[in-house]
Amino acid sequence: MLESSKSMSFWLRLLILTVILYIAFAVSGLLLGLGESPPGESQLTVSLFTLIVCLLHAGILSHLIVRSKWRGWQLTVTIFLIYYGIMTFLSQIETVVFLKYLADIVAAEDLPALFGQGLIVAGLFSPVAVALHGKLKTQEVEGKSPVTLGLTWDEWLKKLSLIAVVYVVIYIGFGALLFRPLVGEAFQEYYGDIGLPPWILLLQVARAFIWAAIAVPIVRMFKGRPWEINLAIALSFSIIMGTLLLIPTSIMPTSIRLGHFAEVTLSNFIFGWLVGAILQQPSKARPGGASH
């Protein structure tokens, strides 16, 4: 009976957070001029997919909060950075960098609104979610974890280099072997003869480092076995970014959007799992130093 009560309590909190997240998306979209339905899509369809995305986002972030050793402002700021970093910053940074190549797709004046909406949504959701799950007070200490994961600077350099290589390979591989075959001729119709700059790989290396920076606090705060930590990172990477592509938008036609959904969700899951595994490899210089 107790376990059933706890389960019901969690699902009730998740439902409340889903509604709050949906309202945050809707209100911020209206305030920033992002609330229009794309041509050919009803408002009901957009609202339904937005609600599904909100449920998935609230679910994975609630999982991180409930299983966290951290509490209070430390957990609140961490959830905000994870959510905003994946949902908005890592999603839109390519748009900023490639704006001159995507001028016919994304208007420059829409970029502040896109970044602003992420700030509003993550800023409202994070403290409310932490409070609702009973983790806002800081009187309890649930365990300490080393800031550096017990790694030497040389080990950090090797791990980050490996993460960067893995990300670039996955980024190129999934784009060429999954996304382009999935969308077929729609790729040429949408992207045309877009020519990417030679420094595109350097940008992806920088993005890989940001992904790693987001994964580190998850490794440090999450209570669980190594594979559970890997799964938490993989689900965070894939669900938070990938599911946004379920929502119909005027920026992308359906075939391109769903192609990116399959590409991003699967590639981010694999990458997230590998990042967790790489970060959790114990230090050779300090045996047991990377434990949690």
C-alpha positions as CSV (number, residue, x, y, z in Angstrom):
1,M,0.0,0.0,0.0
2,L,2.9,2.4,0.9
3,E,4.6,1.7,-2.4
4,S,1.4,2.3,-4.3
5,S,0.8,5.6,-2.5
6,K,4.3,6.8,-3.3
7,S,3.8,5.8,-7.0
8,M,0.5,7.7,-7.2
9,S,2.1,10.7,-5.5
10,F,4.9,10.7,-8.1
11,W,2.5,10.4,-11.0
12,L,0.3,13.2,-9.6
13,R,3.4,15.5,-9.3
14,L,4.4,14.6,-12.8
15,L,0.9,15.5,-14.1
16,I,1.0,18.8,-12.3
17,L,4.5,19.6,-13.7
18,T,3.4,18.6,-17.2
19,V,0.5,21.1,-17.0
20,I,2.8,23.8,-15.6
21,L,5.4,23.2,-18.4
22,Y,2.7,23.3,-21.0
23,I,1.4,26.7,-19.7
24,A,5.0,28.0,-19.6
25,F,5.5,27.1,-23.2
26,A,2.2,28.5,-24.3
27,V,2.4,31.8,-22.4
28,S,6.1,32.4,-23.3
29,G,5.3,31.6,-26.9
30,L,2.5,34.2,-27.0
31,L,4.5,36.8,-25.2
32,L,7.4,36.4,-27.6
33,G,5.4,36.0,-30.8
34,L,6.0,32.3,-31.2
35,G,2.5,31.1,-30.7
36,E,1.3,30.9,-34.3
37,S,0.3,27.5,-35.8
38,P,2.2,26.4,-38.9
39,P,0.3,26.4,-42.2
40,G,-1.7,23.2,-42.7
41,E,-1.7,22.2,-39.0
42,S,-4.5,22.8,-36.5
43,Q,-3.9,24.4,-33.1
44,L,-5.3,21.2,-31.6
45,T,-2.6,19.1,-33.2
46,V,0.2,21.5,-32.1
47,S,-1.2,21.6,-28.6
48,L,-1.5,17.8,-28.4
49,F,2.1,17.3,-29.4
50,T,3.3,20.1,-27.2
51,L,1.5,18.4,-24.3
52,I,3.2,15.1,-25.1
53,V,6.6,16.8,-25.2
54,C,5.9,18.5,-21.9
55,L,5.1,15.1,-20.3
56,L,8.3,13.6,-21.6
57,H,10.4,16.5,-20.5
58,A,8.8,16.6,-17.0
59,G,9.3,12.9,-16.7
60,I,13.0,12.7,-17.4
61,L,13.8,15.9,-15.4
62,S,11.7,14.5,-12.5
63,H,13.7,11.3,-12.7
64,L,16.9,13.3,-12.3
65,I,15.5,15.3,-9.4
66,V,14.1,12.3,-7.5
67,R,17.3,10.3,-7.9
68,S,19.6,13.2,-7.1
69,K,21.9,13.4,-4.1
70,W,21.8,17.2,-4.3
71,R,19.1,19.5,-3.0
72,G,18.1,23.1,-2.8
73,W,19.7,25.8,-5.0
74,Q,22.4,23.5,-6.2
75,L,19.9,21.1,-7.6
76,T,17.7,23.9,-8.9
77,V,20.5,25.6,-10.8
78,T,21.7,22.2,-12.1
79,I,18.3,21.3,-13.5
80,F,18.0,24.7,-15.1
81,L,21.4,24.4,-16.8
82,I,20.6,20.8,-18.0
83,Y,17.2,21.8,-19.3
84,Y,18.2,25.1,-20.9
85,G,21.5,23.8,-22.2
86,I,19.9,20.8,-24.1
87,M,16.5,22.3,-25.0
88,T,17.7,25.7,-26.2
89,F,21.4,26.4,-26.2
90,L,22.7,23.3,-27.9
91,S,19.6,23.2,-30.2
92,Q,19.9,26.8,-31.4
93,I,23.6,27.4,-31.4
94,E,23.9,25.9,-34.9
95,T,21.1,28.2,-36.1
96,V,23.1,31.2,-34.8
97,V,26.3,30.1,-36.4
98,F,24.8,29.1,-39.7
99,L,22.3,32.0,-39.9
100,K,23.6,33.3,-43.2
101,Y,23.2,29.9,-44.7
102,L,19.7,29.5,-43.3
103,A,18.4,33.0,-44.0
104,D,15.5,31.6,-46.0
105,I,14.5,29.2,-43.2
106,V,15.0,31.1,-40.0
107,A,14.6,34.9,-39.6
108,A,17.3,36.6,-37.6
109,E,14.7,38.6,-35.6
110,D,13.2,35.3,-34.3
111,L,16.5,34.2,-32.6
112,P,16.2,36.3,-29.4
113,A,12.6,35.0,-29.0
114,L,13.8,31.4,-29.3
115,F,16.5,31.8,-26.7
116,G,14.2,33.9,-24.5
117,Q,11.5,31.2,-24.5
118,G,14.0,28.6,-23.3
119,L,15.1,30.9,-20.5
120,I,11.5,31.5,-19.4
121,V,10.5,27.8,-19.5
122,A,13.5,26.4,-17.8
123,G,13.6,29.3,-15.3
124,L,10.0,28.7,-14.2
125,F,10.1,24.9,-14.4
126,S,13.3,24.2,-12.4
127,P,12.5,25.7,-9.0
128,V,8.9,24.5,-9.2
129,A,9.9,20.9,-10.0
130,V,12.5,20.8,-7.3
131,A,10.1,22.2,-4.8
132,L,7.2,19.9,-5.8
133,H,9.5,16.8,-5.5
134,G,10.4,17.9,-1.9
135,K,14.0,18.7,-2.7
136,L,14.0,22.5,-2.2
137,K,15.1,22.5,1.5
138,T,18.8,22.0,2.1
139,Q,18.9,20.6,5.6
140,E,19.6,17.1,4.5
141,V,22.9,16.0,3.0
142,E,22.5,12.9,0.9
143,G,26.1,12.3,0.0
144,K,29.1,14.1,-1.4
145,S,30.7,13.6,-4.7
146,P,34.1,14.9,-5.8
147,V,34.1,18.0,-8.0
148,T,36.7,16.6,-10.4
149,L,35.4,13.0,-10.4
150,G,38.8,12.1,-9.1
151,L,40.5,12.6,-12.5
152,T,43.8,14.2,-13.3
153,W,44.1,17.0,-15.9
154,D,45.7,14.5,-18.3
155,E,42.8,12.1,-17.9
156,W,40.3,14.9,-18.4
157,L,42.1,15.8,-21.6
158,K,42.0,12.2,-22.9
159,K,38.3,11.8,-22.0
160,L,37.2,15.1,-23.5
161,S,39.2,14.3,-26.7
162,L,37.6,10.9,-26.9
163,I,34.1,12.4,-26.3
164,A,34.7,15.0,-29.1
165,V,35.8,12.3,-31.6
166,V,32.8,10.1,-30.7
167,Y,30.4,13.0,-31.1
168,V,31.8,14.1,-34.5
169,V,31.7,10.5,-35.8
170,I,28.1,10.1,-34.6
171,Y,27.1,13.5,-35.9
172,I,28.4,12.8,-39.4
173,G,27.4,9.2,-39.5
174,F,23.8,9.6,-38.4
175,G,23.4,12.6,-40.7
176,A,24.7,10.7,-43.8
177,L,23.4,7.2,-43.1
178,L,20.1,7.9,-41.3
179,F,18.8,11.4,-41.9
180,R,19.5,11.8,-45.6
181,P,18.1,8.4,-46.6
182,L,15.1,8.9,-44.5
183,V,14.1,12.3,-46.0
184,G,15.2,11.5,-49.6
185,E,14.5,14.2,-52.1
186,A,13.1,16.5,-49.4
187,F,16.6,17.2,-48.3
188,Q,17.5,18.9,-51.5
189,E,14.2,20.8,-51.6
190,Y,14.6,22.1,-48.1
191,Y,18.4,22.7,-47.7
192,G,19.1,23.3,-51.4
193,D,22.8,23.7,-52.2
194,I,23.7,24.9,-48.7
195,G,27.5,24.9,-48.4
196,L,28.8,24.3,-44.9
197,P,32.0,26.1,-43.8
198,P,35.2,24.1,-43.3
199,W,35.1,24.8,-39.6
200,I,31.9,22.9,-39.1
201,L,33.8,20.1,-37.4
202,L,35.4,22.5,-34.9
203,L,31.9,23.7,-34.0
204,Q,30.8,20.1,-33.3
205,V,33.9,19.6,-31.1
206,A,32.9,22.7,-29.1
207,R,29.3,21.3,-28.9
208,A,30.8,17.9,-27.7
209,F,32.5,19.7,-24.8
210,I,29.2,21.4,-23.9
211,W,27.5,18.1,-23.9
212,A,30.2,16.7,-21.6
213,A,29.8,19.7,-19.3
214,I,26.1,18.9,-19.0
215,A,26.7,15.2,-18.3
216,V,29.2,15.8,-15.5
217,P,26.7,17.1,-12.9
218,I,24.4,14.2,-13.8
219,V,27.2,11.7,-13.1
220,R,28.0,13.5,-9.8
221,M,24.5,13.9,-8.4
222,F,22.6,10.8,-9.6
223,K,22.1,8.0,-7.2
224,G,22.4,4.7,-9.0
225,R,24.6,2.0,-10.6
226,P,26.9,3.0,-13.5
227,W,24.4,1.7,-16.1
228,E,21.6,3.7,-14.5
229,I,23.7,6.9,-14.7
230,N,24.5,6.1,-18.4
231,L,20.8,5.6,-19.0
232,A,19.9,8.9,-17.2
233,I,22.3,10.8,-19.4
234,A,21.2,9.1,-22.6
235,L,17.5,9.7,-21.9
236,S,18.2,13.4,-21.0
237,F,20.2,14.0,-24.2
238,S,17.7,12.2,-26.4
239,I,14.3,13.1,-24.9
240,I,14.9,16.8,-24.1
241,M,16.3,17.7,-27.5
242,G,14.8,15.0,-29.8
243,T,11.1,15.2,-28.8
244,L,11.0,19.0,-29.6
245,L,11.0,17.9,-33.2
246,L,7.6,16.2,-32.7
247,I,5.9,19.6,-32.5
248,P,4.8,20.9,-35.9
249,T,6.5,24.1,-36.8
250,S,6.5,26.5,-39.7
251,I,10.3,26.3,-39.9
252,M,10.5,22.7,-41.0
253,P,8.3,20.6,-43.3
254,T,7.0,17.4,-41.7
255,S,9.4,15.0,-43.6
256,I,12.5,17.0,-42.5
257,R,11.2,17.5,-39.0
258,L,10.5,13.7,-38.5
259,G,13.7,12.8,-40.2
260,H,15.6,15.0,-37.7
261,F,13.5,13.5,-34.9
262,A,14.7,10.0,-35.7
263,E,18.3,11.1,-36.2
264,V,18.6,13.3,-33.1
265,T,16.8,11.0,-30.7
266,L,18.7,7.9,-31.6
267,S,22.1,9.5,-32.0
268,N,21.8,11.5,-28.8
269,F,20.8,8.4,-26.9
270,I,23.9,6.5,-28.1
271,F,26.1,9.5,-27.5
272,G,24.7,10.1,-24.1
273,W,25.3,6.5,-23.0
274,L,28.9,6.6,-24.3
275,V,29.6,9.9,-22.5
276,G,28.4,8.4,-19.3
277,A,30.6,5.4,-19.8
278,I,33.7,7.4,-20.6
279,L,33.2,9.8,-17.7
280,Q,32.8,7.0,-15.3
281,Q,35.9,5.1,-16.2
282,P,38.0,5.2,-12.9
283,S,41.1,7.1,-12.6
284,K,44.3,5.1,-13.0
285,A,46.3,7.7,-11.0
286,R,43.7,7.7,-8.2
287,P,42.1,4.2,-7.9
288,G,38.4,4.5,-7.0
289,G,38.5,8.3,-7.4
290,A,35.8,8.4,-10.0
291,S,33.3,6.6,-7.8
292,H,30.1,8.4,-6.7
